Protein backbone atom coordinates (compact mmCIF):
# COMPACT_ATOMS: atom_id res chain seq x y z
CA UNK A 1 0.00 0.00 0.00
CA UNK A 2 0.97 3.60 -0.56
CA UNK A 3 -0.41 6.55 1.35
CA UNK A 4 -2.27 8.62 2.17
CA UNK A 5 -5.20 6.23 2.30
CA UNK A 6 -7.94 6.75 -0.27
CA UNK A 7 -11.25 4.99 -0.88
CA UNK A 8 -10.63 1.76 -2.78
CA UNK A 9 -12.88 0.84 -5.71
CA UNK A 10 -12.61 -2.65 -7.24
CA UNK A 11 -13.96 -3.54 -10.69
CA UNK A 12 -14.75 -7.28 -10.67
CA UNK A 13 -16.07 -9.17 -13.67
CA UNK A 14 -15.47 -10.78 -17.03
CA UNK A 15 -14.08 -9.30 -20.26
CA UNK A 16 -16.29 -6.21 -20.06
CA UNK A 17 -14.25 -5.44 -16.93
CA UNK A 18 -10.85 -6.78 -18.06
CA UNK A 19 -10.94 -4.67 -21.22
CA UNK A 20 -12.29 -1.58 -19.45
CA UNK A 21 -8.85 0.08 -19.32
CA UNK A 22 -8.20 -0.28 -23.05
CA UNK A 23 -9.80 1.33 -26.10
CA UNK A 24 -10.93 4.39 -24.07
CA UNK A 25 -12.79 2.05 -21.77
CA UNK A 26 -15.11 2.88 -18.89
CA UNK A 27 -12.61 1.71 -16.26
CA UNK A 28 -10.04 4.17 -17.59
CA UNK A 29 -12.68 6.90 -17.61
CA UNK A 30 -13.45 6.26 -13.94
CA UNK A 31 -9.74 6.17 -13.05
CA UNK A 32 -9.33 9.59 -14.67
CA UNK A 33 -12.38 11.08 -12.97
CA UNK A 34 -11.37 9.74 -9.56
CA UNK A 35 -7.71 10.75 -9.85
CA UNK A 36 -6.57 12.17 -6.48
CA UNK A 37 -9.84 10.94 -4.96
CA UNK A 38 -9.96 7.12 -5.01
CA UNK A 39 -7.83 4.17 -6.11
CA UNK A 40 -9.50 1.98 -8.73
CA UNK A 41 -8.27 -1.60 -8.96
CA UNK A 42 -9.04 -3.99 -11.82
CA UNK A 43 -9.98 -7.61 -11.25
CA UNK A 44 -11.31 -8.59 -14.67
CA UNK A 45 -11.21 -12.11 -16.12
CA UNK A 46 -12.10 -12.56 -19.77
CA UNK A 47 -14.49 -15.41 -20.50
CA UNK A 48 -15.57 -15.93 -16.91
CA UNK A 49 -19.08 -16.58 -15.68
CA UNK A 50 -20.66 -16.26 -12.22
CA UNK A 51 -19.88 -19.89 -11.40
CA UNK A 52 -16.15 -19.42 -11.87
CA UNK A 53 -16.19 -16.07 -10.07
CA UNK A 54 -17.82 -17.63 -7.03
CA UNK A 55 -15.02 -20.19 -6.76
CA UNK A 56 -12.34 -17.51 -6.30
CA UNK A 57 -14.44 -14.93 -4.47
CA UNK A 58 -12.78 -15.42 -1.09
CA UNK A 59 -9.32 -15.20 -2.69
CA UNK A 60 -10.05 -11.96 -4.52
CA UNK A 61 -11.93 -10.49 -1.57
CA UNK A 62 -10.59 -12.03 1.67
CA UNK A 63 -12.63 -11.08 4.70
CA UNK A 64 -9.51 -10.63 6.83
CA UNK A 65 -7.87 -8.07 4.52
CA UNK A 66 -6.46 -5.06 6.35
CA UNK A 67 -8.03 -2.66 3.84
CA UNK A 68 -11.48 -3.42 2.46
CA UNK A 69 -13.01 -1.80 -0.62
CA UNK A 70 -15.29 1.18 -0.31
CA UNK A 71 -17.01 0.08 -3.51
CA UNK A 72 -17.08 -3.09 -5.61
CA UNK A 73 -18.56 -2.82 -9.11
CA UNK A 74 -19.50 -6.30 -10.35
CA UNK A 75 -20.34 -7.52 -13.84
CA UNK A 76 -21.19 -11.11 -14.69
CA UNK A 77 -24.04 -12.32 -16.85
CA UNK A 78 -23.19 -11.99 -20.52
CA UNK A 79 -21.24 -15.23 -20.63
CA UNK A 80 -23.72 -16.96 -18.32
CA UNK A 81 -26.49 -16.12 -20.79
CA UNK A 82 -24.78 -17.76 -23.77
CA UNK A 83 -26.57 -20.68 -25.35
CA UNK A 84 -25.64 -24.03 -23.76
CA UNK A 85 -23.29 -26.23 -25.76
CA UNK A 86 -24.45 -29.81 -26.48
CA UNK A 87 -21.25 -31.14 -24.84
CA UNK A 88 -22.02 -29.41 -21.56
CA UNK A 89 -18.80 -27.43 -21.87
CA UNK A 90 -18.62 -23.67 -22.08
CA UNK A 91 -19.65 -20.66 -20.02
CA UNK A 92 -23.45 -21.07 -19.98
CA UNK A 93 -24.99 -20.99 -16.50
CA UNK A 94 -28.73 -21.71 -16.11
CA UNK A 95 -30.71 -18.70 -14.93
CA UNK A 96 -31.64 -20.06 -11.45
CA UNK A 97 -28.00 -20.89 -10.73
CA UNK A 98 -26.88 -17.50 -12.06
CA UNK A 99 -29.24 -15.75 -9.66
CA UNK A 100 -28.03 -17.87 -6.75
CA UNK A 101 -24.38 -17.26 -7.65
CA UNK A 102 -24.89 -13.52 -7.85
CA UNK A 103 -26.72 -13.53 -4.53
CA UNK A 104 -23.78 -15.29 -2.89
CA UNK A 105 -21.35 -12.81 -4.46
CA UNK A 106 -23.41 -9.85 -3.23
CA UNK A 107 -23.71 -11.16 0.31
CA UNK A 108 -20.01 -11.92 0.54
CA UNK A 109 -19.06 -8.45 -0.66
CA UNK A 110 -21.57 -6.70 1.61
CA UNK A 111 -20.07 -8.62 4.51
CA UNK A 112 -16.53 -7.34 3.94
CA UNK A 113 -17.15 -4.24 6.07
CA UNK A 114 -19.89 -1.89 7.19
CA UNK A 115 -18.57 0.69 4.72
CA UNK A 116 -18.30 -1.56 1.65
CA UNK A 117 -20.85 -0.67 -1.02
CA UNK A 118 -21.77 -2.97 -3.91
CA UNK A 119 -22.95 -2.12 -7.41
CA UNK A 120 -24.03 -4.68 -10.02
CA UNK A 121 -23.94 -3.94 -13.76
CA UNK A 122 -26.58 -5.87 -15.66
CA UNK A 123 -25.87 -7.60 -18.96
CA UNK A 124 -25.62 -5.08 -21.81
CA UNK A 125 -27.31 -5.84 -25.12
CA UNK A 126 -25.51 -7.53 -27.98
CA UNK A 127 -25.57 -7.05 -31.76
CA UNK A 128 -26.17 -10.59 -32.96
CA UNK A 129 -25.38 -9.89 -36.61
CA UNK A 130 -22.12 -8.13 -35.77
CA UNK A 131 -21.09 -11.10 -33.61
CA UNK A 132 -21.65 -13.43 -36.55
CA UNK A 133 -19.84 -11.14 -38.99
CA UNK A 134 -16.78 -10.69 -36.77
CA UNK A 135 -16.60 -13.98 -34.86
CA UNK A 136 -18.47 -16.33 -37.18
CA UNK A 137 -20.66 -17.79 -34.43
CA UNK A 138 -24.25 -17.52 -33.27
CA UNK A 139 -24.06 -18.26 -29.56
CA UNK A 140 -25.58 -15.14 -27.97
CA UNK A 141 -28.97 -13.49 -28.28
CA UNK A 142 -30.12 -10.09 -27.16
CA UNK A 143 -33.24 -11.68 -25.71
CA UNK A 144 -31.16 -13.88 -23.40
CA UNK A 145 -29.21 -10.81 -22.30
CA UNK A 146 -32.51 -9.13 -21.45
CA UNK A 147 -33.63 -12.07 -19.32
CA UNK A 148 -30.37 -12.21 -17.36
CA UNK A 149 -30.28 -8.43 -17.06
CA UNK A 150 -33.77 -8.29 -15.57
CA UNK A 151 -32.95 -11.13 -13.17
CA UNK A 152 -29.84 -9.29 -12.00
CA UNK A 153 -31.75 -6.06 -11.42
CA UNK A 154 -34.54 -7.83 -9.54
CA UNK A 155 -31.95 -9.43 -7.27
CA UNK A 156 -30.41 -6.01 -6.66
CA UNK A 157 -33.75 -4.73 -5.41
CA UNK A 158 -34.16 -7.71 -3.08
CA UNK A 159 -30.66 -7.35 -1.60
CA UNK A 160 -30.55 -3.53 -1.58
CA UNK A 161 -27.60 -3.54 -3.97
CA UNK A 162 -27.28 -0.66 -6.42
CA UNK A 163 -28.11 -1.97 -9.88
CA UNK A 164 -27.25 -0.37 -13.22
CA UNK A 165 -29.45 -1.35 -16.16
CA UNK A 166 -26.99 -1.47 -19.04
CA UNK A 167 -29.32 -3.48 -21.28
CA UNK A 168 -31.75 -0.57 -21.41
CA UNK A 169 -29.22 2.26 -21.20
CA UNK A 170 -27.21 1.33 -24.28
CA UNK A 171 -30.32 0.81 -26.39
CA UNK A 172 -31.46 4.38 -25.78
CA UNK A 173 -29.18 5.34 -28.64
CA UNK A 174 -30.82 4.90 -32.03
CA UNK A 175 -27.51 3.73 -33.48
CA UNK A 176 -26.55 1.49 -30.56
CA UNK A 177 -25.97 -1.57 -32.74
CA UNK A 178 -23.26 0.14 -34.79
CA UNK A 179 -21.89 2.64 -32.25
CA UNK A 180 -21.53 0.71 -29.00
CA UNK A 181 -19.49 -2.39 -29.85
CA UNK A 182 -16.26 -3.50 -31.45
CA UNK A 183 -17.49 -7.02 -32.24
CA UNK A 184 -21.13 -7.07 -31.18
CA UNK A 185 -20.20 -7.93 -27.56
CA UNK A 186 -17.34 -5.81 -26.28
CA UNK A 187 -17.62 -2.08 -25.86
CA UNK A 188 -16.40 0.61 -28.21
CA UNK A 189 -15.33 4.00 -26.82
CA UNK A 190 -18.91 5.24 -27.33
CA UNK A 191 -20.31 2.24 -25.50
CA UNK A 192 -17.88 2.75 -22.63
CA UNK A 193 -18.89 6.40 -22.31
CA UNK A 194 -22.49 5.31 -21.80
CA UNK A 195 -21.45 2.77 -19.17
CA UNK A 196 -19.35 5.34 -17.31
CA UNK A 197 -22.22 7.84 -17.33
CA UNK A 198 -24.63 5.26 -15.93
CA UNK A 199 -22.19 4.30 -13.15
CA UNK A 200 -21.63 7.94 -12.21
CA UNK A 201 -25.36 8.59 -12.24
CA UNK A 202 -25.92 5.63 -9.92
CA UNK A 203 -23.21 6.87 -7.57
CA UNK A 204 -24.72 10.35 -7.51
CA UNK A 205 -28.20 9.00 -6.76
CA UNK A 206 -27.12 6.42 -4.18
CA UNK A 207 -27.97 7.27 -0.58
CA UNK A 208 -24.61 6.07 0.66
CA UNK A 209 -23.04 7.71 3.68
CA UNK A 210 -20.44 8.83 3.01
CA UNK A 211 -21.17 9.52 -0.63
CA UNK A 212 -18.77 7.97 -3.14
CA UNK A 213 -19.73 10.31 -5.97
CA UNK A 214 -16.61 11.93 -7.36
CA UNK A 215 -17.65 15.49 -6.59
CA UNK A 216 -18.35 14.56 -2.97
CA UNK A 217 -14.88 13.16 -2.27
CA UNK A 218 -11.97 15.35 -1.17
CA UNK A 219 -9.06 15.94 -3.50
CA UNK A 220 -5.77 14.69 -2.10
CA UNK A 221 -3.26 17.44 -1.19
CA UNK A 222 -5.61 20.17 -2.40
CA UNK A 223 -4.18 22.96 -0.23
CA UNK A 224 -2.82 26.13 -1.81
CA UNK A 225 0.94 26.22 -2.38
CA UNK A 226 3.59 28.74 -3.35
CA UNK A 227 4.70 26.12 -5.88
CA UNK A 228 1.44 26.36 -7.84
CA UNK A 229 1.57 28.19 -11.20
CA UNK A 230 1.77 31.97 -10.88
CA UNK A 231 -1.26 34.04 -11.92
CA UNK A 232 -1.04 36.53 -14.78
CA UNK A 233 -0.75 39.48 -12.40
CA UNK A 234 2.29 37.83 -10.78
CA UNK A 235 0.93 38.37 -7.29
CA UNK A 236 -0.63 35.01 -6.43
CA UNK A 237 -0.70 31.34 -7.26
CA UNK A 238 -3.35 29.33 -9.11
CA UNK A 239 -4.47 26.16 -7.35
CA UNK A 240 -4.81 23.53 -10.09
CA UNK A 241 -5.47 20.52 -7.84
CA UNK A 242 -9.01 20.24 -9.16
CA UNK A 243 -8.50 21.55 -12.66
CA UNK A 244 -11.01 19.56 -14.70
CA UNK A 245 -10.74 20.96 -18.23
CA UNK A 246 -13.77 19.51 -20.05
CA UNK A 247 -14.55 16.86 -17.44
CA UNK A 248 -17.52 18.49 -15.68
CA UNK A 249 -19.52 19.09 -18.80
CA UNK A 250 -19.08 15.53 -20.00
CA UNK A 251 -19.84 13.60 -16.84
CA UNK A 252 -22.47 15.57 -14.94
Secondary structure, 3 states (H helix, E strand, C coil): CCCCCCEEEEEEECHHHHHHHCCCCHHHHHHHHCCCCEEEEEEECCCCCHHHHHHHHHHHCCCCCCCCCCEEEEECCCCCCCCCCCCCCCCCCCHHHHHHHHHHHHHHHHCCCCCCEEEEECCCCCCHHHHHHHHCCCCCCHHHHHHHHHHHHHHHHHHCCEEECHHHHHCCCCCHHHHCECCCCCECHHHHHHHHHHHHHHHHHCCCCCCCCHHHCCCCCCCCCCCCEECCCCCCEECCCCCCCCHHHHHC
